[in-house]
Amino acid sequence: MTEKTTHFGFREIPIGDKANKVANVFRSVASQYDIMNDLMSLGTHRLMKAAALEYTGARKGQKILDLAGGTGDFATKLSPVVGNDGHIVLCDINDAMLDQGRDRLLDSGITQNITFVQADAEHLPFPVDTFSAITIGFGLRNFTDKQAALASCREVLKPGGRLVILEFSTPVNPVVKKLYDGYSGLWPRLGKAVTGDSDSYQYLVESIKMHPSQEELSTMMTDAGYQRVNCHNLLNGVAAIHVGKKEVGRKDVERKGQKKGN
């Protein structure tokens, strides 16, 4: 039987190998992750994340999942919004990134309404209908099975809940795309100079190019059962925010009843 494969950057690898390879990348860059984000994006990643959070509809008392939450940019902003009556779960599959996020939030004095969970996005260990919103910031392209992760997220969203994905995407204007391709091509050298690691940033560049386009990701979200799927381009499509809503239908009610019966 032929083994299933997937992409790791431009390389085609056995599907079972990707999670470990991605884990090694992020263990390598974890301690310098924030400073490299600032350098590579010229600080614009902060504005992009602020824009994405506006689409969550977050408010007091809500429980929100920050998936692939890494060093905690989203969690840091969401914690005061939901308040002590709400709760943030910062979830990441990578232990080194989760440690960075935990240390950063503790240093910021955020301890009352946050939990840290190491878990795989494709098999989320939470009950059905748990979260009012789920955020994924620059993490989806690293998932081995994106479609399975989208389905897993929908399962744990409450009815009416939103999935908000911020991810690198495809520039709309060909001139912008050419300029961006040239600029991002410098990232491996920048990574080598700052962190001593160029390979991890070469993977970053390649993973962006292999990520689904805006239209393709919108279709994937619709196929996973999300409704009212919208895409909002940032910087001409250098990045994009995708928003999908969980609206419960008859199949969801039947499935929920079956799970309770079990």
C-alpha positions in Angstrom: 0.0 0.0 0.0 1.3 3.4 -1.0 1.9 5.7 2.1 0.0 9.0 2.1 2.1 12.1 1.7 1.8 15.8 2.5 3.9 18.9 2.0 6.6 20.1 4.3 7.5 23.3 2.5 8.2 22.3 -1.1 9.1 18.8 -0.1 6.7 15.8 -0.3 7.0 13.7 2.8 5.1 10.8 4.5 2.1 12.3 6.2 3.2 10.8 9.5 6.5 12.7 9.5 5.1 16.2 9.2 4.1 16.9 12.8 7.6 16.0 14.1 9.3 18.1 11.4 7.1 21.1 12.2 7.7 20.6 15.9 11.5 20.7 15.4 11.1 23.9 13.4 9.2 25.7 16.2 11.5 24.3 19.0 14.4 25.8 17.1 12.8 29.3 16.8 10.7 29.5 19.9 13.0 31.8 22.0 13.4 34.3 19.1 9.9 33.9 17.7 8.5 37.3 18.7 11.5 39.4 17.6 11.6 37.6 14.3 7.9 38.3 13.7 8.6 42.0 14.3 11.6 42.0 12.0 10.0 40.0 9.1 6.7 41.9 9.2 8.2 45.3 10.0 5.8 45.2 13.0 2.7 44.8 10.8 1.8 41.4 12.3 0.6 43.3 15.4 -1.9 45.3 13.4 -3.0 42.2 11.5 -3.7 40.4 14.8 -5.6 43.4 16.2 -7.8 43.4 13.0 -8.4 39.6 13.3 -9.5 39.9 17.0 -12.2 42.4 16.0 -14.0 39.5 14.1 -14.2 37.3 17.1 -17.0 39.3 18.7 -15.3 38.6 22.1 -17.0 39.9 25.2 -17.2 39.5 28.9 -17.8 36.0 30.2 -17.0 34.1 27.1 -14.7 31.0 26.8 -12.3 31.4 23.8 -9.8 28.9 22.4 -6.5 30.4 21.0 -5.4 27.5 18.9 -1.8 27.3 17.8 -1.5 30.1 20.2 2.3 30.0 20.4 3.7 32.9 22.4 0.3 34.2 23.4 -0.3 37.4 21.3 -4.0 36.6 20.9 -4.4 35.3 24.4 -2.8 38.4 25.9 -5.3 40.7 24.2 -8.4 38.4 24.8 -7.8 37.8 28.5 -8.9 41.3 29.7 -11.8 41.3 27.2 -13.5 38.2 28.5 -12.6 39.2 32.1 -12.6 37.0 35.2 -16.0 35.5 34.4 -14.6 34.3 31.0 -11.8 32.0 30.2 -9.0 31.7 27.6 -7.5 28.4 26.6 -4.1 28.8 24.9 -3.5 25.6 23.0 -0.5 24.6 21.0 0.9 21.2 20.0 4.5 22.4 20.5 5.9 22.3 24.0 8.6 24.9 23.5 6.1 27.4 22.0 3.6 26.7 24.8 6.4 27.4 27.4 7.2 30.7 25.8 3.5 31.7 25.8 3.1 30.6 29.5 6.2 32.6 30.6 5.1 35.7 28.7 1.6 35.7 30.1 2.8 35.1 33.6 5.3 37.9 33.2 2.4 40.1 32.2 0.4 39.1 35.3 -2.2 37.2 33.4 -3.0 34.2 35.6 -6.6 34.3 36.6 -8.5 33.3 33.5 -6.2 31.3 31.3 -5.3 27.6 30.9 -2.5 26.2 28.8 -3.1 22.9 26.9 -0.8 21.0 24.7 -2.9 19.3 22.0 -3.2 18.5 18.3 -5.6 20.7 16.4 -6.9 17.8 14.5 -8.1 16.0 17.7 -9.1 18.7 20.1 -9.6 17.3 23.7 -12.6 19.5 24.5 -16.3 18.8 24.8 -18.7 19.6 22.0 -20.1 23.2 22.1 -17.4 24.6 24.4 -16.1 27.8 22.9 -17.8 31.1 21.8 -14.9 31.7 19.4 -11.7 30.0 18.2 -8.7 32.0 16.9 -5.8 30.6 14.8 -3.1 33.1 14.1 -0.5 32.2 11.5 -0.8 28.5 12.5 -3.1 26.8 10.0 -0.5 26.3 7.3 1.5 24.1 9.7 -1.3 21.7 10.3 -0.8 18.2 8.8 -4.5 17.8 7.9 -6.1 21.2 7.6 -9.6 19.8 6.8 -9.6 17.6 9.9 -8.5 20.6 12.0 -11.3 22.7 10.6 -13.8 20.0 11.4 -12.4 19.5 14.9 -12.7 23.3 15.6 -16.3 23.3 14.4 -17.1 20.4 16.8 -16.0 22.3 19.9 -17.5 25.7 18.9 -20.8 26.7 20.5 -23.8 27.2 18.2 -23.3 30.7 16.8 -19.6 30.6 17.5 -17.0 31.9 15.2 -13.7 30.5 13.8 -11.3 33.3 13.0 -8.2 32.4 11.0 -5.4 34.9 10.3 -2.9 33.5 7.9 -0.4 34.4 5.1 -2.1 34.3 1.8 -1.8 35.3 -1.9 -1.4 39.0 -2.9 -4.0 40.1 -5.3 -1.9 42.5 -7.3 0.9 40.9 -9.4 3.3 43.7 -8.6 2.7 43.4 -4.9 3.2 39.7 -5.2 6.5 40.1 -6.9 7.7 42.6 -4.3 6.5 40.4 -1.5 8.2 37.3 -2.9 11.4 39.1 -3.2 11.2 40.5 0.4 10.2 37.2 1.9 13.1 35.5 0.1 15.4 37.4 2.4 13.9 35.9 5.6 16.1 32.8 5.7 19.2 35.1 5.7 17.6 37.3 8.4 16.9 34.2 10.4 20.5 33.0 10.1 21.8 36.4 11.3 19.4 36.7 14.3 18.9 33.1 15.4 21.7 31.1 13.6 19.0 29.1 11.8 18.2 29.7 8.2 16.4 26.3 7.5 13.4 27.1 9.7 12.8 30.3 7.9 13.2 28.7 4.5 10.4 26.3 5.6 8.4 29.4 6.6 8.7 30.9 3.1 7.9 27.6 1.4 4.9 26.9 3.7 3.4 30.2 2.8 3.7 29.5 -0.9 2.1 26.1 -0.4 -0.8 27.3 1.7 -4.3 27.4 0.1 -5.4 30.6 -1.6 -8.1 32.8 -0.2 -10.7 31.1 -2.3 -9.5 27.6 -1.6 -9.5 28.1 2.2 -13.0 29.6 2.0 -14.2 26.4 0.2 -12.5 24.2 2.8 -14.3 26.0 5.6 -17.6 25.7 3.8 -16.9 22.0 3.2 -16.2 21.6 7.0 -19.7 22.9 7.7 -19.1 26.6 8.4 -21.6 29.1 7.3 -21.4 32.8 6.4 -17.7 32.3 5.5 -16.0 35.6 4.7 -12.5 36.6 3.7 -10.9 39.9 4.4 -7.5 40.7 2.7 -4.8 42.6 4.5 -2.0 44.4 2.7 -3.4 43.4 -0.7 -3.7 39.7 0.3 -0.2 39.3 1.9 -2.3 38.0 4.7 -6.0 37.3 5.0 -8.6 36.9 7.8 -11.2 34.1 7.2 -14.3 34.0 9.4 -16.8 31.2 9.6 -19.8 30.7 11.8 -21.2 27.5 13.3 -24.9 27.5 12.7 -26.4 24.3 14.0 -28.5 22.1 11.7 -30.4 18.9 12.1 -27.3 16.7 11.6 -25.6 18.5 14.5 -28.5 18.0 16.8 -28.6 14.3 15.9 -24.9 13.8 16.4 -25.0 15.6 19.8 -27.9 13.4 20.9 -25.9 10.3 19.9 -22.9 11.4 21.9 -25.0 12.0 25.0 -26.5 8.5 24.5 -23.1 7.0 24.5 
